């Protein structure tokens, strides 16, 4: 099934060819519905290129446009924009097609790719905190959209499970661990012993030396230290999985940094043999002297003491994802401060001959109401589980107030859907590079651009069909007689045009904002057009619009990783 945007773009292309003009411009959704539903600036582009009058070119293009099946006569506005207004009959026909289409008109990509998406990436022996929300929910949404559009997606959680900090963790485990505290709250106890060891190491040289010795033993394969490390990893992974289960996030593979350890010597040897790496002051580095912004920023891949670092591991990770997993594309979803690091890693990959498409998908930060990075009163990062539990608790209070007749279990299930959805949507409705202020009142509001507002629109529709009582069968003919009906129907057609745009510059906020506009259009329709009290054929048309709106809201929110309740 083709969208209106697609068929009008093809018609424009045919008209340009018939007029002896080159391809130019696109057909896009109109910025101002007063002038039409779609528009193109092709005449403006061509006029600038050819030094001609844009309105005259627009008239020439219109003379060859064959769009009568879908649109009224195209019009010219401003300096030379060509506007298209859809015919109600064409919109009604399109809605009938959408009702029969499980994909709601969304296309499947003609260039199917195998995409590895690296997102989340927590560190072992540390709690996941509020800062992990952005990478986790953004990566999950991109993975869902890419899979929906037909790509083969591999979700990879690159766990921080190796490094110098484990010398301190193992020392603390052996000398400071409280087993009862570990049983009650494993991550809190691991953080406590690490912090205490770090404090001691700052003032006691013997502790510093002991931590280094514990790290050397671990790296040499000492059985006792490996056992402590493995137990630490297992405890952390259990904590991570609990958070992912609440968030509704899953991974296809979870590869820790330790997975790549045996590959690191080969990485350094290969880069040295190829001449990409060289020794500098005892260390081995890759220089980028031909790239101005990197000329004074070499990438260190082996330290002067022979140790490896994150860059070495990430180069080995590139090898694995391309050679072992067969990825065509790699997206790494992390914060903007890692921009330089991944610019270096991707440049090394290109110099080694990898032709995959590497993208660093960066994002901004979550701020507290004071517009500073969100912290606890003690200055620590807000634990993720604590924040998620608070979201559900607050949502549960709202559900209990609005539906006290529901049993506690049902209230809890609804609150989980609303609370977690609110947290995710508050993030995904922002442009990913923007910082945003975390506000409980705003994100849980039933008004405005929030998940509860969208979920409530879905719930309202389901209640209509519960009141209807009988099963609904879509009519063969739809009659879009009222402006609110026509406006909602046109909005429903935009879903298939919006979803593919999400992957252009990685912007789930485009889908979120579309769903908000759809919910607004539905509520305007609901207020203006009675459904169950309407006579035929209006009732069947309005029920069809309700049914399709519910399906689009549910699918759109699902692509953002957000569920919908049947009741609120």
ZILINZI-V452893 format. One record per residue. RES is the residue in one small letter. SS is DSSP state (alpha for helix, beta for strand, coil for the rest). PHI is phi in degrees with one decimal (* if undefined). NEAR is the number of other ideal C-beta (glycine too) atoms within 8 Angstrom. Layout:
RES/SS/PHI/NEAR
RES/SS/PHI/NEAR
//
This chain:
x/coil/*/7
x/coil/-98.5/4
x/coil/-78.8/11
x/alpha/-61.2/13
x/alpha/-60.7/11
x/alpha/-69.1/8
x/alpha/-68.0/10
x/alpha/-72.3/15
x/alpha/-64.7/10
x/alpha/-64.5/8
x/alpha/-64.2/11
x/alpha/-63.8/14
x/alpha/-60.6/9
x/alpha/-64.1/10
x/alpha/-66.1/13
x/alpha/-61.9/14
x/alpha/-63.8/8
x/alpha/-65.9/7
x/coil/-87.9/10
x/coil/73.8/4
x/coil/-114.0/10
x/coil/-75.2/5
x/coil/-59.7/4
x/coil/-161.9/9
x/coil/68.4/11
x/coil/-127.7/5
x/beta/-95.0/11
x/beta/-125.0/8
x/beta/-62.8/9
x/coil/-65.7/12
x/coil/-77.2/4
x/coil/-132.3/5
x/coil/-63.6/6
x/coil/-64.2/3
x/coil/-98.5/10
x/coil/154.8/10
x/coil/-100.8/10
x/beta/-137.5/14
x/beta/-151.9/15
x/beta/-141.1/13
x/coil/-104.8/9
x/alpha/-56.4/12
x/alpha/-64.7/17
x/alpha/-65.8/12
x/alpha/-64.5/10
x/alpha/-66.7/15
x/alpha/-61.9/13
x/alpha/-66.4/8
x/alpha/-68.0/7
x/alpha/-104.6/7
x/coil/67.4/5
x/coil/-114.2/8
x/coil/-75.4/6
x/alpha/-65.9/13
x/alpha/-68.4/10
x/alpha/-66.8/8
x/alpha/-64.7/15
x/alpha/-61.4/13
x/alpha/-63.0/9
x/alpha/-64.8/10
x/alpha/-67.1/16
x/alpha/-60.7/12
x/alpha/-60.8/7
x/alpha/-107.4/11
x/coil/-78.4/11
x/coil/-112.2/7
x/coil/-127.2/10
x/coil/-59.7/5
x/coil/-62.8/5
x/coil/-113.1/11
x/beta/-129.7/13
x/coil/-71.2/5
x/coil/-57.1/5
x/coil/-59.3/11
x/beta/-121.2/9
x/beta/-111.3/12
x/beta/-131.2/7
x/coil/59.8/4
x/coil/-74.2/6
x/coil/158.2/13
x/beta/-69.0/14
x/beta/-102.0/15
x/beta/-110.2/13
x/beta/-119.4/15
x/coil/-117.6/9
x/beta/-70.7/12
x/coil/-81.0/9
x/alpha/-52.9/8
x/alpha/-64.1/6
x/alpha/-67.3/12
x/alpha/-64.6/14
x/alpha/-61.8/14
x/alpha/-63.0/8
x/alpha/-66.1/12
x/alpha/-62.3/16
x/alpha/-60.3/13
x/alpha/-65.3/10
x/alpha/-63.3/13
x/alpha/-62.7/10
x/coil/-93.8/6
x/coil/-108.5/9
x/coil/-61.7/3
x/coil/-89.0/7
x/coil/57.8/12
x/coil/88.1/13
x/coil/-69.9/11
x/coil/-79.7/8
x/coil/-104.9/8
x/coil/-57.9/10
x/coil/-79.5/4
x/coil/-112.3/4
x/coil/-70.9/8
x/coil/-122.3/9
x/beta/-96.5/11
x/beta/-114.9/14
x/beta/-92.9/12
x/beta/-113.6/14
x/beta/-98.3/13
x/coil/-149.2/17
x/coil/94.2/12
x/coil/51.3/11
x/coil/-77.3/12
x/beta/-107.2/8
x/coil/-63.8/12
x/coil/69.7/12
x/coil/-133.2/10
x/coil/-74.8/11
x/coil/-68.2/11
x/beta/-128.4/9
x/coil/-56.0/12
x/coil/-65.3/9
x/alpha/-81.2/11
x/alpha/-59.9/12
x/alpha/-61.5/14
x/alpha/-62.0/14
x/alpha/-68.7/13
x/alpha/-76.2/15
x/alpha/-66.8/17
x/alpha/-61.3/16
x/alpha/-63.3/14
x/alpha/-64.0/14
x/alpha/-63.2/17
x/alpha/-63.9/12
x/alpha/-64.1/12
x/alpha/-66.8/14
x/alpha/-60.7/12
x/alpha/-65.9/10
x/alpha/-61.5/9
x/coil/-83.3/13
x/coil/103.1/7
x/coil/-80.7/11
x/beta/-87.4/8
x/beta/-112.2/10
x/beta/-116.2/12
x/beta/-86.6/13
x/beta/-118.9/14
x/beta/-100.5/14
x/beta/-87.8/11
x/beta/-76.8/15
x/beta/-83.4/11
x/coil/-119.6/10
x/coil/-148.9/9
x/coil/134.7/6
x/coil/-62.9/5
x/alpha/-63.3/8
x/alpha/-74.6/14
x/alpha/-62.6/14
x/alpha/-70.9/12
x/alpha/-61.0/16
x/alpha/-69.3/16
x/alpha/-60.5/13
x/alpha/-62.6/14
x/alpha/-60.4/11
x/alpha/-74.3/8
x/alpha/-114.4/7
x/alpha/-127.2/9
x/coil/-68.2/10
x/coil/-105.3/8
x/alpha/-61.6/6
x/alpha/-66.1/6
x/alpha/-65.6/10
x/alpha/-63.8/12
x/alpha/-68.0/6
x/alpha/-72.2/7
x/coil/-148.7/7
x/alpha/-55.8/11
x/alpha/-69.1/12
x/alpha/-60.9/10
x/alpha/-70.5/13
x/alpha/-63.3/16
x/alpha/-64.0/11
x/alpha/-62.1/11
x/alpha/-69.1/13
x/alpha/-65.9/13
x/alpha/-62.3/8
x/alpha/-64.2/10
x/alpha/-62.9/16
x/alpha/-61.2/9
x/alpha/-63.6/8
x/alpha/-63.6/9
x/alpha/-65.4/11
x/alpha/-69.0/6
x/alpha/-116.7/5
x/coil/-121.7/8
x/alpha/-63.4/5
x/alpha/-64.2/6
x/alpha/-67.6/11
x/alpha/-59.5/9
x/alpha/-64.6/8
x/alpha/-64.3/9
x/alpha/-63.7/14
x/alpha/-63.5/9
x/alpha/-65.4/9
x/alpha/-63.8/14
x/alpha/-65.4/12
x/alpha/-61.1/9
x/alpha/-61.4/11
x/alpha/-60.6/14
x/alpha/-65.6/6
x/alpha/-86.0/6
x/coil/92.0/6
x/coil/-55.6/8
x/alpha/-62.5/6
x/alpha/-64.0/7
x/alpha/-68.0/11
x/alpha/-63.3/10
x/alpha/-63.7/8
x/alpha/-63.8/12
x/alpha/-60.2/12
x/alpha/-63.6/8
x/alpha/-67.9/8
x/alpha/-62.3/14
x/alpha/-62.4/12
x/alpha/-63.1/8
x/alpha/-63.7/12
x/alpha/-67.1/16
x/alpha/-62.9/11
x/alpha/-62.4/9
x/alpha/-66.9/13
x/alpha/-61.1/12
x/alpha/-62.3/8
x/alpha/-63.3/9
x/alpha/-67.3/12
x/alpha/-66.2/13
x/alpha/-65.2/7
x/alpha/-63.3/10
x/alpha/-77.5/13
x/coil/71.2/10
x/coil/-110.9/10
x/coil/-130.4/6
x/coil/-122.4/10
x/coil/-83.2/7
x/beta/-138.9/8
x/beta/-131.1/8
x/beta/-111.4/11
x/beta/-77.8/12
x/alpha/-59.0/13
x/alpha/-62.3/7
x/alpha/-58.3/6
x/alpha/-98.8/12
x/alpha/-54.8/8
x/alpha/-73.6/5
x/alpha/-93.2/10
x/alpha/-66.3/12
x/alpha/-58.0/7
x/alpha/-66.4/7
x/alpha/-61.5/13
x/alpha/-65.4/14
x/alpha/-61.1/8
x/alpha/-64.2/8
x/alpha/-67.9/15
x/alpha/-70.0/11
x/alpha/-64.1/6
x/coil/-80.8/8
x/coil/85.1/6
x/coil/-74.5/9
x/beta/-112.4/11
x/beta/-147.9/9
x/beta/-81.5/6
x/beta/-145.2/9
x/coil/53.5/4
x/coil/88.2/5
x/beta/-97.5/10
x/beta/-113.1/12
x/beta/-133.0/12
x/beta/-109.3/12
x/coil/-101.7/7
x/coil/-126.0/12
x/coil/-67.2/5
x/coil/-91.0/4
x/coil/-114.1/8
x/alpha/-50.5/4
x/alpha/-73.1/5
x/alpha/-115.1/11
x/coil/-56.9/9
x/coil/-105.4/3
x/coil/-131.9/9
x/coil/-68.8/8
x/beta/-101.8/11
x/beta/-81.3/10
x/beta/-115.8/15
x/beta/-150.0/11
x/coil/-74.8/9
x/coil/-63.1/6
x/coil/-87.6/4
x/coil/93.5/5
x/coil/-78.1/6
x/coil/-103.6/9
x/coil/-140.1/10
x/alpha/-59.4/7
x/alpha/-62.1/12
x/alpha/-60.9/13
x/alpha/-62.5/13
x/alpha/-70.4/11
x/alpha/-67.4/14
x/alpha/-63.9/12
x/alpha/-66.4/11
x/alpha/-59.1/14
x/alpha/-54.3/11
x/alpha/-63.0/12
x/alpha/-67.9/13
x/alpha/-84.4/13
x/alpha/-80.6/7
x/alpha/-88.3/7
x/coil/-89.0/10
x/coil/74.4/7
x/coil/-70.5/12
x/coil/-89.6/8
x/beta/-141.5/12
x/beta/-129.2/14
x/beta/-113.0/13
x/beta/-114.5/11
x/beta/-102.1/12
x/coil/-144.5/13
x/coil/-68.5/11
x/alpha/-59.8/8
x/alpha/-59.1/4
x/alpha/-92.0/10
x/alpha/-57.6/9
x/alpha/-60.9/8
x/alpha/-56.5/10
x/alpha/-76.8/13
x/alpha/-61.5/10
x/alpha/-67.2/14
x/alpha/-61.6/14
x/alpha/-68.8/10
x/alpha/-66.7/11
x/alpha/-62.1/14
x/alpha/-60.3/13
x/alpha/-63.8/9
x/alpha/-67.5/7
x/coil/-82.7/9
x/coil/99.7/5
x/coil/-71.1/9
x/coil/-107.6/3
x/coil/-63.0/11
x/beta/-89.6/6
x/beta/-100.3/14
x/beta/-132.5/9
x/beta/-99.1/11
x/beta/-93.2/13
x/coil/-90.6/10
x/coil/-151.7/12
x/coil/-83.4/11
x/coil/-115.9/8
x/beta/-97.7/12
x/beta/-109.6/13
x/coil/-78.5/10
x/coil/-65.6/7
x/coil/-85.6/5
x/coil/64.9/6
x/coil/-114.0/7
x/beta/-52.5/7
x/coil/-66.9/10
x/beta/-134.6/10
x/coil/-79.4/7
x/coil/-62.1/4
x/coil/-80.9/4
x/coil/95.1/5
x/coil/-84.5/6
x/beta/-65.3/10
x/coil/-70.3/11
x/beta/-60.8/10
x/alpha/-63.7/13
x/alpha/-60.4/12
x/alpha/-61.6/8
x/alpha/-67.5/12
x/alpha/-66.5/14
x/alpha/-62.4/8
x/alpha/-65.2/9
x/alpha/-60.3/14
x/alpha/-67.7/13
x/alpha/-60.6/10
x/alpha/-65.7/11
x/alpha/-65.2/15
x/alpha/-63.7/12
x/alpha/-63.6/8
x/alpha/-65.7/11
x/alpha/-63.4/14
x/alpha/-63.2/10
x/alpha/-69.0/6
x/alpha/-84.7/7
x/coil/-134.6/10
x/coil/-64.9/6
x/coil/-75.7/3
x/coil/-72.7/10
x/coil/-69.3/5
x/alpha/-60.3/5
x/alpha/-64.9/6
x/alpha/-70.2/9
x/alpha/-60.5/13
x/alpha/-64.5/10
x/alpha/-64.2/9
x/alpha/-65.7/15
x/alpha/-62.6/14
x/alpha/-62.9/11
x/alpha/-63.7/12
x/alpha/-72.8/17
x/alpha/-64.2/16
x/alpha/-68.8/15
x/alpha/-60.8/14
x/alpha/-63.1/15
x/alpha/-63.9/14
x/alpha/-64.1/14
x/alpha/-67.0/15
x/alpha/-57.3/15
x/alpha/-81.1/13
x/alpha/-73.7/14
x/coil/-79.7/10
x/coil/-93.4/10
x/coil/-62.2/6
x/coil/-58.6/14
x/coil/-85.7/7
x/coil/-84.2/7
x/coil/-74.5/7
x/beta/-141.4/10
x/beta/-89.5/8
x/coil/-81.1/12
x/coil/-131.9/8
x/alpha/-58.7/9
x/alpha/-60.0/6
x/alpha/-70.2/9
x/alpha/-73.3/13
x/coil/-97.6/14
x/coil/-70.0/10
x/coil/-85.2/6
x/coil/-122.2/5
x/coil/89.8/6
x/coil/-81.9/7
x/coil/-134.0/15
x/alpha/-63.5/14
x/alpha/-58.6/13
x/alpha/-64.1/14
x/alpha/-69.4/14
x/alpha/-62.4/16
x/alpha/-66.6/10
x/alpha/-62.5/13
x/alpha/-62.7/13
x/alpha/-61.5/13
x/alpha/-60.9/9
x/alpha/-65.7/14
x/alpha/-61.5/10
x/alpha/-66.5/8
x/alpha/-60.0/12
x/alpha/-73.5/11
x/alpha/-65.7/7
x/alpha/-69.4/7
x/alpha/-60.2/9
x/coil/84.5/4
x/coil/-88.6/4
x/coil/-66.9/3
x/coil/-97.7/8
x/coil/-120.0/4
x/coil/-61.7/9
x/coil/-72.6/9
x/coil/-73.3/3
x/coil/-127.2/7
x/coil/-115.3/12
x/coil/-121.6/8
x/coil/-94.0/12
x/coil/-94.5/5
x/coil/-98.6/8
x/alpha/-54.9/6
x/alpha/-66.7/12
x/alpha/-65.6/14
x/alpha/-64.4/11
x/alpha/-63.2/11
x/alpha/-63.4/15
x/alpha/-60.6/15
x/alpha/-64.3/11
x/alpha/-60.8/10
x/alpha/-62.0/14
x/alpha/-70.6/15
x/coil/-79.9/11
x/alpha/-56.4/15
x/alpha/-66.8/13
x/alpha/-84.9/12
x/alpha/-85.5/11
x/alpha/-55.9/14
x/alpha/-61.8/11
x/alpha/-67.9/9
x/alpha/-57.4/15
x/alpha/-80.9/9
x/coil/-81.2/7
x/coil/71.3/3
x/coil/54.7/12
x/coil/-130.3/10
x/alpha/-59.9/14
x/alpha/-62.1/11
x/alpha/-63.3/10
x/alpha/-69.9/14
x/alpha/-59.6/13
x/alpha/-67.6/10
x/alpha/-61.0/12
x/alpha/-62.4/13
x/alpha/-64.0/12
x/alpha/-65.2/9
x/alpha/-64.4/17
x/alpha/-62.6/12
x/alpha/-61.6/8
x/alpha/-64.1/12
x/alpha/-65.6/13
x/alpha/-64.5/9
x/alpha/-64.9/11
x/alpha/-63.1/14
x/alpha/-61.6/9
x/alpha/-73.8/7
x/alpha/-90.9/8
x/coil/-128.3/12
x/coil/-55.3/6
x/coil/-101.2/11
x/coil/-70.8/8
x/coil/-89.7/4
x/coil/-77.9/10
x/coil/-83.9/4
x/coil/-77.9/6
x/coil/-87.9/9
x/alpha/-61.2/11
x/alpha/-60.9/11
x/alpha/-63.4/11
x/alpha/-61.6/14
x/alpha/-69.9/14
x/alpha/-63.8/13
x/alpha/-63.3/14
x/alpha/-64.4/14
x/alpha/-63.4/13
x/alpha/-58.6/13
x/alpha/-68.7/13
x/alpha/-61.4/14
x/alpha/-60.7/11
x/alpha/-65.3/9
x/alpha/-68.2/13
x/alpha/-60.2/16
x/alpha/-64.1/10
x/alpha/-67.4/10
x/alpha/-62.0/14
x/alpha/-67.4/16
x/alpha/-59.2/10
x/alpha/-66.0/13
x/coil/-90.9/14
x/coil/82.3/13
x/coil/-118.1/12
x/coil/-89.8/8
x/coil/-121.8/11
x/coil/-86.6/11
x/coil/-86.4/5
x/coil/-135.9/8
x/coil/-131.6/11
//
